[in-house]
Amino acid sequence: MSALQTTTELLRLLSEPTRVRLLALLHREELTVAELTGVTQLSQSRVSTHLGKLREAGFVRDRRVGSSSYYSLDRGGMPEEAQQLWELMRQTTRDAVLEQDRARADEIVEARKRGVSWADAVAGQMERHYSPGRTWEATARGLLGLCDLGDVLDIASGDGALAELVAPRARSVTCLDSSAKVIAAAKRRLGEQERVRFVEGDMHALPFDDGSFDAVMFMNGLPYAADPATALQEAARVLRSGGVLTGVTLERHQHERVTRAYGHVNTGSTPKGLRRSLERAGLTVERCEITSRESRPPHFRVITFHARRASTRATT
């Protein structure tokens, strides 16, 4: 590789702020992935990905201690060009984020030296940190054991990833999507499960009779609705008495250039407008609010909504 290519590759590698943050931390202290995750407040997968790129380029090395891997700056193995560029950046870069990282790292290292347990060290932020077996998928599968779902409709089901989760706790699951290719992928994923069926159809005109389902899932489907209010009316129509509609969708945003690449046809909803549409569809809204904000730019905010069709059972 020529000197120009080497310099260009190094500049590209260090143009990512996360990698600069990691190098700044590892220049001072040997840290594990879990500790780096705690310091940077980033996901474990993201930290691991950037560490892999830095290790491949010769910037960092790792050593095993029991079940943990400790990462540090590879001062002996780092290429000379990389050392020179890193030293220049380290000596000339001053940033509040780096200062904040340094303070958090000092706290975490001190806790390690005192023998504080992992749970104590991440208390209050546990959901942001990796622990063996504690994945969101494993947690979701476990929590679904609390549910008895009856007949479920998954609108805009995609390739059936969510249907696969709920199917063991449902009497039946119907996956509906407008894309034949996506439905074919769902069949490949779930085709052997007798309780799951697959329908190619339009969320604005569901091909089902009134009152066909005990529960309707509308997970991230509304951004694909040309007329969200009509789609919600249809979801309400096919609910049985006492049935539940649950879903998530994006809050109204101004990032159409980002979402267009994913096929979105609208720019989200407001909690107030979504609640109004659910009520006009004849449902009682139990929850409709912003429940999360994505950590990565442009920091989309997500609305969670739960609504129920009134029960017509006679009371005594």
N, C-alpha and C positions, 0 to 999 in steps of 0.2 A: 504494500500500500504506500502510495507517495505521501510526502509530508503534507501536501494540500489536502489529500483525502483524510489523513489522520486527524488533522486539525478540524476539518469539517465535521467528522464523526464525533469528535470530542465536544465540539460546540453544540451539536445536536443533542448529545447525551445530557449535557449540563444546562440545556435550555428549559428543562422540565423542573419547575420549582420544588416538587416533591423530592426529587433526587438530590437537589442541593440541600434541602432540609435534612435528609438522611445522612448525607456526607458530613454536614456540620455537626450533627450529633455524634456520629461514629469517629470523628476526628478527636473528640474529647473523651469518649467512654465506650467500652464494649457493651453492647446491648442485645437483648433477644428481640425476636419479632414481636412478641407480646408487649414488651416494654416500649418498643418503637411505636406500636399501635397506640398504646396509652399516651405517649408523649404527643404524637402528631394528631390524634383524634381521627385518624383515617382507618379504613377497613383493613383487616388482616390480609385479604387477598391483594389489595392495592399495594400495601407495603411490601409484601413478598414479591410481587411482580417487579417493582422498581429495584429491590435488592438484587434480584436475579440479573437484571440488566447491568447494574453496577459491578456485580461479581464477574460477569462475562467480560466486561471491559477492563478488569484488573484493578478496580478501585477498592473493592472490599473483599474480605475473606471471612470464613466462618469456621468455628470449631464446636464440636459436640461436647456437651457436659451432661451426662445422663440422657434425659429425654429432650433437653433444650439445645438450641443452636445459638451461639453468641457471635454476633457480627462486629467487625472492627475495620478500620481503615487499613488497607494492605500497603503500608508504607514501603515494605521491601519489594513487593511484586508489582507495584504500580508503574506503568511506563513513564519514562522521563517527561514526555510531553504532557501526560496527564498530571503529573506532580506539579509541573510549572503552572499549568492553567488553574489547577485547584488552589494552589497557594495564592495566586493572584486574586481569584474570586473570594477566597476566605478572608484575605487581608483588606479587601476593598468593599465588601458587602456588609452593610448594616441595616438590619430590618427588625421590626417589632415582632414578627412571627418567629424569627430565629431566637430572639431573646426569650420569648415565651416558651419555645421548645426547650431552651437551655434550662430554664427554671423548673419545668416539669420533669426533665431528665434528672436533675439533681434530687428532686423529691423521690422519684422512683428508685434511683440507685440507693438512696439513703434507706428507703423502706426495705429493699433487698438485703442490705447489710444488717438491718435489725431483725431480719427473719420474718417479716410480715408475710402472711399467706397471700396466695393469688387472689382469693375472694376479697380479702381486706384491701388489697392494693387497688382493685378496680371497682370497689363498692361505689354505687351511684352512677356508674357508666358501664355496667356489666354487659349490656346488650351490644356494645361496640367492640368487645374483645373476644378473641378466639379462645375456646376451651374445648378439648377433645370431646366429641359427641354432641356439643351444644350448637348445632346448626339450626337455622330457621326452618329448614325442611324437616329435620327430626322433631323439632318442637311442634310444628304444625301437625305432623302425623300423630303425635301423641295427644295433642289437644283435641283432635277430631274424635277421639274416643269418647268424649263427653257428649257428642252429638248423635241424634237419631233423625235423619234428614228426610225420609220419605222419598217422594218423587221430585227430582231436581232438574231444572233447566239451566244450562250454562250458555248464556247469550254471548256471542262473539268469543266462542270457546278457544279459538286458536287450535293448536295441535293437541289439546287435551291434557296439558300439564296439571291444571287445577282439577279437572274432572278425575284424573288419576288419584289425587289426594282424597277427594270426597267419596268416591265410588264405594269403598269398603263400608261406609257408614250410611249409605243411601239404599232405598229399595230399587230405585232406578236413576240413571243419569242420562239426560239427553244433551248432546253437544250440538249447538247450532252455530254455523258460521257461513258467511257469504262466499267464501273461497273454496272451490272444489279441491284445490291443491292442499289447502290446510286441512280440510276434512279428511282427505286421503291420509295425511300424516297422522291425524288423530286415530284413524282406524288402525294404522300400523302400531301405534302406541298402545291402544286399548281394545283392539278388535277381538281379543280372546276373552274379554270379560262380558258375560252374558247380560249383565244388568245395564250395560252402556249401549246407547244407540246414537247414530250420527245423522244429522240432517243438514243439507245445504239450503239456506234460506235467508230471508231478509228480516232484520230486527224490526223494521218499520211495519211489517205485515207478517206476523208469526203464523206459521202453518199449523196451528194447534187450536183445539176447541177452548172455549172459555172454561176456566177452573180446572185446568189439566195438571197443575203442579202444586206441590206443597211449598216449594222454595225455588226462587229464581236468583241466579247469580249474574251480576252485571259488572264483572271485574275488568275495568279499563276498556270497556266497550263503547261508552258514550262518545269519546273523541272521534269515533268512526261513524257517528250518526249524523246524517244530513239534517235530520229533524229530531233532536234529542227528546223533546216533549212527546212526540208521537211514539218513539221507541219506548219511553217509560210507560205510556198508556197501554201499549201492547203487553209489556211485561206485567203490568197490573191486571190486565184482562185475563191472562192465563193462570193467575194465582187462584188457588182454592180459598175458601173461607178460612180465615186464620193464618193464611200462608204468608211467608216472609220474602221480601225482596231485599237483597243486600248487594252492595257494590262499592267500588272506588272509582274516582275519576279525577282528572286534573282540574285545579282551580283555574279560572280565567287568567290568561297570560298574554304576553306580547312577543312570543318567541315562535311565531309561525314558521320561520325559516328552519328551525330545529325540528319541529314536529312534522313538517311536511314530508321529510324523508321517511317517516314511519307510517305514512298514509293517513294521518289525521285530517279530518275534513272540517273541524271546528276548533276554536281556541279555548275550549274548556267551559266550565260553569262557575257560577257563584253559589255559595251555600244557600243564600236567600232564594235565588231563582230556581235552584234544584228542588228545594223544599216546596216551593209553590207548584212546580210541575208534578211532584209526587202527590201532593194533596189534591190537585185537580184530577189526578188519575184515580182518586177514590181511596187512597191509602192513608193510614195514620203513620206519621213520621216519628220514629223513635230516636233517630240520630241523623244529623246532617251537618257536618262541621269539618273544618280543616284539621287533619290529624297528624300530618307529617310534612316535613320540608326536606327535599333531597339535598344531600351534602355536596353534590357536584354541580357546577354551573350548568345552566342558569338557575338552579335551585327551584325547580318546580315544586309547588305545594299541592298536596293531595287531599281530596275530600272523601270522607267515608260516609256512606248513607245506609241506614236500615229503615225499612218501612213495612207495615203489615196491613193486610186486608182484614177488615173487621170480621169477627166470627159471627156466623148466623145461627149457632147452636142455641136451642131454647134454654132459658134459665128457669130454675125452680126455686 
